[in-house]
Amino acid sequence: MFAVQQEETALPPQIRAMNWRTDRAAVLAFQKEVYETNFPGFRMTVSFLRDYEAQLRQALRSQMERILVLEDEEGVCGLIWLSLITTMVEPLVGYIKNIYVAPRRRGEGWARALLEEADRWFQQNGCPKAALDATISNERAVQTYLRAGYVPARYRMEKHYGSTNQIAGA
């Protein structure tokens, strides 16, 4: 009798709605990397996390927002936070508030899959377009958004005050 060794194959990650009870800790843990990578000089604080947690709870109760997570055999490894917003010039826009894929799953197309889920939800809700903000220095994310069909529409320009940007002669 020959023993047949079966190779264990891991199930592919799944995208599903966020569950507050089971996913909260992982989603909050991602935020240090998200914010410190995309906002140079930002440092995570307890009060920031507390405020972020309150916003997550509120979003999960809102029909105007949706939070999806990416989960693999090791646990939650990504998220996308979607919102239906109105602006002064547009009655309805699908806005991506946050997107993240853990390092162990980067380069496998999961950000694109999350963006495709966003497209479906936005279109089902009548959005004529989707928008997001991207940090210029996060080149990998910018390239992902470009490949997914996003194009630059406006520049957000900043002016910093303090010792590095003082008025000459002042």
C-alpha positions, 0 to 999 in steps of 0.5 A: 500500500502506497501512501499518497501525500496530498499537498495542502493548498491554502484557500485563496483570500476572501473579500467580505463585509467587516465584522466589528467583533472579529475584525476590529483589532486587525483593522485598527492595527493596519492604521499605523502603517497606513497613516505613517506611510502616507502622511510623513511626520505623522505619529500614531497616538491613542487619541487618533486610534480612539477617534478612528475606531469611533468613525469605523463604528459609525461607518458600519451602521451607515447605509452610505458607507461600506467596509470590506476586509480581505481575509486569508488563512492567517486572518484579516490582511486587507480592507477597503472603506467606501463612502457615498458622498456629495460635494458642492459640484457633484451630487454623488461620488463614490469615495474610497476613504481607506485601502490597505493590503498587508505586506504578505499579500502585496503584489498578488492583485488584491488591491485591484480586487478590492478596487473592483469590489468598490466599483461594483458597490459604487455603480450599484448605488448610482455613482457616476464616478469614484474618487480617492486621495493618494500620497504622491510618495506612495508610488506603488499605490499610485501605480495601482490606482492608475492601472485600475483606471483612476486618473489625476483630476486635481492637485492638492497643494500644501504649504507648511509653516514653521522653521523650514518654510519661513518668510525671508527677512521676518 
